[in-house]
Amino acid sequence: MDCKKKILFITGSLNQTSQMHQIAAELEDFDCWFSQLFTDSPVVNFLIKHTRLLDRTVLAGQFRANTERYLIEHGLNTDYGAKLNEYDLVVYCSDMVVPKRMRQYKTIWVQEGMTDRITRFARLIQKLGLPAWLAGNTSLNGASNICDIYCTASQGYLEHFAANGTDHNKLVVTGIPNYDNLQKFKKNSFPHRDYVMVATTDMRETFRYENRPAFIKEAVKKAVGRQLLFKLHPNENTQRAKAEIEKYAPAGTLVFDSGNTNEMIANCSELITQYSTVVYTGIVLGKKVYSWFDVAELRRRMPEQNGGSSAAKIAAICRQHILDTAALSVIEPERNPNKESVAELAVA
């Protein structure tokens, strides 16, 4: 009989999935399982199974397909919907969707990257105590205060999540696995150099407005005749995006819908972004960057660069939490009284 304690890692995008895999690799003394983000809502599950309305979210479509392919390729245990096992710990990449039955377990949240700007509508969602996912973006991810411990990218983000609803005593700076050693991307085999790079987002695919022609024209203006390179977001409608670039950007503009984005940034002279975590790669590597976020604020929130030790740090917290609840009194002094009340902020 297997006596190892069980941990379930909740995945989403490939970036979130690879981060969870790195953390699990540091926990070989536990029985680690993986599941794409899921809900127990009958309505949402009907939409996932019988329609394509949610195919551009991490609940379904190519996000789920890509993740499940990754898990199979790496020989990882899967338990979609947490139906096979009872767990001693659940590690989340999002606290915006946490089924009620999962709240009985110990929980840890791990930041993936940049979160969207909090809008007035998101503030209203919080004020009314409605499910965080109704905000329609990731602005409330990390702000639902549901999990026992929140692992953040930096002190700047710790302060951001504390200001937006998560108890300060639950927050800890660990760095995040895919953005904690960005200097390593300087050494690469990407063949192009000294271009102005544009990293796009999937706003339109996630039901938000974007004037893409205007953004392309602005990028062309900033390039001032220099070589342009567009790296498309993996969730984008590639055919549409390429057609727009062909129409509004100069002939000879380079366009990639796959490849290592960080290596491309390492070789660029300037980086133009919208709402994208990859802006931090540009900042760390000393590039001139443009963002729809305030760049000074981004510098304050820049992920901790710890030489690639974030996964080990988060794994140590997982191990501590799963084995020794009392040791976490400093991180979360009022876990039992608070958990049920704040949990109602999440969707079932």
C-alpha positions in Angstrom: 0.0 0.0 0.0 1.3 3.4 -1.0 1.7 5.5 2.2 3.0 8.6 0.5 1.0 11.8 1.1 -0.7 13.0 -2.0 -0.4 16.4 -3.6 -2.6 17.7 -6.5 -1.2 20.4 -8.7 -3.8 22.4 -10.6 -2.6 23.4 -14.1 -3.7 25.9 -16.7 -1.6 27.3 -19.5 1.6 25.5 -20.5 3.6 28.1 -18.5 1.5 27.3 -15.4 1.9 23.6 -16.1 5.6 23.7 -16.5 6.0 25.7 -13.2 3.9 23.1 -11.4 6.0 20.3 -12.9 9.2 21.9 -11.7 7.8 22.2 -8.1 6.6 18.6 -8.2 10.0 17.5 -9.3 11.4 18.8 -6.0 8.8 16.7 -4.1 9.8 13.1 -5.1 9.0 11.9 -1.6 5.3 12.7 -2.2 2.7 11.2 -4.5 2.2 14.0 -7.0 -0.9 14.3 -9.3 -2.0 16.9 -11.8 -5.3 18.3 -13.0 -6.3 21.1 -15.4 -8.2 23.8 -13.6 -11.8 22.5 -13.1 -15.1 23.5 -11.6 -18.0 21.4 -10.2 -20.6 23.8 -11.6 -23.1 21.8 -13.7 -23.7 24.8 -16.0 -20.0 25.5 -16.7 -19.3 21.8 -17.2 -22.1 21.6 -19.7 -20.6 24.5 -21.6 -17.2 22.8 -21.6 -18.6 19.4 -22.8 -21.2 20.5 -25.3 -20.1 23.9 -26.6 -16.9 25.8 -27.6 -17.8 29.0 -25.6 -15.0 28.3 -23.1 -12.4 27.1 -25.5 -10.3 30.2 -25.1 -10.1 29.9 -21.4 -7.9 27.6 -19.3 -10.9 25.4 -18.5 -11.1 23.9 -22.0 -10.0 24.0 -25.6 -6.3 24.1 -26.6 -5.2 25.1 -23.1 -6.5 21.9 -21.6 -5.4 19.9 -24.7 -1.9 21.3 -24.6 -1.6 20.7 -20.9 -2.8 17.1 -21.0 -0.5 16.4 -23.9 2.4 17.8 -21.8 1.4 15.6 -18.8 1.3 12.5 -20.9 4.6 13.2 -22.6 6.3 13.7 -19.2 4.7 10.6 -17.7 2.9 12.5 -15.0 -0.1 11.2 -13.0 -3.4 12.8 -14.0 -6.6 13.1 -12.0 -8.8 15.6 -13.8 -11.4 16.9 -11.5 -9.8 15.3 -8.4 -12.0 12.2 -8.7 -9.4 9.4 -8.1 -7.9 10.4 -4.8 -8.2 12.3 -1.5 -5.4 14.8 -1.2 -3.2 16.1 1.6 -2.4 19.3 -0.3 -3.7 21.1 -3.4 -1.4 23.6 -5.2 -3.3 26.1 -7.3 -2.2 28.4 -10.1 -5.5 30.3 -9.8 -7.7 31.0 -6.8 -10.5 32.3 -9.0 -12.1 28.9 -9.4 -12.0 26.7 -6.3 -14.8 24.1 -6.0 -16.3 23.9 -2.5 -15.3 20.2 -2.0 -11.7 21.1 -2.6 -11.6 23.6 0.3 -11.3 20.7 2.9 -7.7 20.3 1.8 -4.7 22.3 2.7 -4.0 24.8 -0.2 -1.1 26.8 -1.6 -1.4 29.3 -4.5 1.6 29.9 -6.8 1.8 33.1 -8.9 2.3 32.4 -12.6 3.2 35.9 -13.9 1.6 39.2 -14.5 -2.1 39.7 -13.5 -4.4 42.0 -15.4 -5.1 45.6 -14.3 -7.9 45.7 -11.7 -10.9 47.5 -13.2 -13.9 49.2 -11.6 -16.0 46.3 -12.6 -13.5 43.9 -10.8 -13.7 46.1 -7.7 -17.5 45.8 -7.9 -17.3 42.0 -8.1 -15.1 42.0 -5.0 -17.4 44.4 -3.1 -20.5 42.3 -3.9 -18.7 39.1 -2.9 -19.3 37.5 -6.3 -17.1 34.8 -7.9 -13.8 36.3 -9.0 -13.9 34.8 -12.5 -16.8 37.1 -13.3 -14.3 40.0 -13.7 -13.5 38.4 -17.1 -9.8 38.5 -16.7 -7.0 37.6 -14.3 -7.1 40.9 -12.3 -8.5 39.1 -9.2 -6.2 36.1 -9.4 -4.3 36.0 -6.1 -6.8 38.3 -4.4 -9.6 35.9 -3.4 -7.9 35.1 0.0 -9.0 31.5 -0.3 -5.7 29.6 -0.1 -3.7 29.0 3.0 -0.5 30.3 1.6 0.3 32.6 -1.4 3.7 32.3 -3.1 4.5 35.5 -5.0 7.0 36.6 -7.5 8.4 39.6 -5.6 7.9 42.0 -2.7 6.1 44.4 -5.1 3.6 41.7 -6.0 3.2 40.7 -2.4 2.2 44.2 -1.6 -0.1 44.3 -4.6 -2.0 41.1 -3.6 -2.2 42.4 0.0 -3.7 45.6 -1.1 -6.3 43.8 -3.2 -7.8 41.4 -0.7 -5.4 38.7 0.4 -4.3 38.6 4.1 -0.7 39.9 4.3 0.2 37.1 6.7 -0.6 34.5 4.0 1.8 36.0 1.5 5.4 35.0 1.0 8.0 35.9 -1.6 9.4 32.9 -3.3 10.0 34.0 -6.9 8.3 32.0 -9.7 10.0 29.2 -11.6 9.9 30.4 -15.2 10.9 33.9 -14.4 13.6 33.6 -11.7 16.7 33.1 -13.9 16.2 35.3 -17.0 19.9 35.9 -17.5 20.3 32.4 -18.9 18.4 33.3 -22.1 21.3 35.5 -23.2 23.0 32.4 -24.4 20.8 31.1 -27.3 20.8 29.9 -30.9 18.0 32.1 -32.1 19.3 33.4 -35.5 18.0 37.0 -35.6 19.4 39.9 -33.6 19.0 43.7 -33.1 15.4 44.0 -34.1 12.5 45.8 -32.4 10.3 43.0 -30.9 6.6 43.1 -30.4 5.0 40.6 -28.0 1.2 40.4 -28.5 -1.6 39.2 -26.2 -4.8 37.2 -26.5 -7.2 39.9 -25.4 -9.6 39.4 -28.2 -9.5 35.6 -27.7 -10.4 36.1 -24.1 -13.4 38.4 -24.8 -11.7 41.8 -24.3 -11.5 44.7 -26.7 -8.3 45.5 -28.6 -7.6 47.7 -31.6 -4.9 45.5 -33.1 -4.4 47.6 -36.3 -3.7 50.7 -34.1 -1.3 48.7 -32.0 0.6 47.5 -35.0 0.8 51.0 -36.4 2.2 52.3 -33.1 4.8 49.6 -33.1 5.9 50.5 -36.6 6.2 54.1 -35.5 8.4 53.2 -32.5 10.6 51.0 -34.7 11.5 54.1 -36.9 12.4 51.9 -39.9 14.2 49.2 -38.0 13.6 45.5 -38.4 10.4 44.4 -36.7 9.7 41.0 -35.2 6.3 40.0 -33.9 5.9 37.1 -31.5 2.3 36.0 -31.3 0.6 34.9 -28.1 0.1 31.1 -28.2 -3.7 31.5 -27.6 -4.2 33.9 -30.5 -6.0 33.4 -33.8 -2.8 33.0 -35.8 -4.3 33.4 -39.2 -6.0 36.7 -38.3 -3.0 38.1 -36.5 -0.6 37.3 -39.4 -3.0 38.9 -41.9 -3.2 42.1 -39.8 0.6 42.3 -39.5 1.0 41.7 -43.3 -1.5 44.6 -43.9 -0.2 47.2 -41.4 3.5 46.4 -40.9 6.3 46.9 -43.5 7.3 44.1 -45.9 10.0 41.9 -44.4 8.5 42.0 -40.8 9.3 38.8 -39.1 6.4 36.9 -37.5 6.6 33.9 -35.1 3.7 32.0 -33.6 6.0 29.5 -31.8 9.5 29.4 -30.4 11.2 30.5 -27.2 10.0 34.1 -26.5 12.6 34.8 -23.8 15.4 34.0 -26.3 13.9 36.3 -28.8 13.7 39.0 -26.2 17.4 38.4 -25.3 18.4 39.2 -28.9 16.2 42.2 -29.4 17.2 45.9 -29.1 13.8 47.1 -27.8 10.6 45.3 -26.6 7.1 46.4 -27.2 4.4 44.7 -25.1 0.7 45.1 -24.1 -0.2 43.1 -21.0 2.4 40.4 -21.0 4.6 38.9 -18.3 7.5 38.7 -20.8 8.0 42.4 -20.3 10.0 41.3 -17.2 12.4 39.4 -19.3 13.1 42.7 -21.2 13.5 44.6 -17.9 15.9 42.1 -16.4 18.0 41.9 -19.5 18.3 45.7 -19.7 16.2 46.3 -22.8 14.2 49.4 -23.5 10.6 48.3 -22.9 7.2 49.6 -23.7 4.1 48.3 -21.9 0.4 49.2 -21.3 1.3 49.0 -17.6 3.4 51.7 -15.9 7.0 50.6 -16.5 8.1 52.1 -13.2 5.5 50.0 -11.4 6.7 46.9 -13.3 10.2 47.5 -12.1 8.9 47.5 -8.5 7.1 44.2 -9.1 9.9 42.5 -11.1 10.1 38.8 -10.2 12.9 37.9 -7.8 16.0 36.6 -9.7 17.3 33.9 -7.5 19.2 31.8 -9.9 16.4 29.3 -10.6 15.7 28.3 -7.0 12.0 29.3 -6.9 10.7 25.8 -7.5 12.8 24.4 -4.6 11.6 27.3 -2.3 7.9 26.6 -3.1 8.4 22.9 -2.7 9.9 23.5 0.8 6.8 25.5 1.7 4.6 22.6 0.4 6.5 20.1 2.4 6.3 22.2 5.6 2.6 22.9 5.2 1.7 19.3 4.5 3.8 17.8 7.3 3.7 20.5 10.0 0.7 22.7 10.3 1.9 24.3 13.5 5.0 25.6 11.8 2.8 27.8 9.6 1.4 29.8 12.4 3.6 32.7 11.4 2.4 32.6 7.8 -1.3 32.2 8.6 -2.2 32.8 12.3 -6.0 32.5 11.9 -6.4 29.8 9.3 -9.3 27.9 10.7 -11.5 30.8 11.7 -11.0 32.6 8.4 -11.0 30.0 5.7 -14.7 29.2 5.4 -15.8 32.8 5.4 -13.4 34.0 2.7 -14.0 30.8 0.7 -17.4 32.0 -0.3 -15.7 34.5 -2.6 -14.9 31.7 -5.1 -17.0 29.8 -7.5 -18.2 26.4 -6.6 
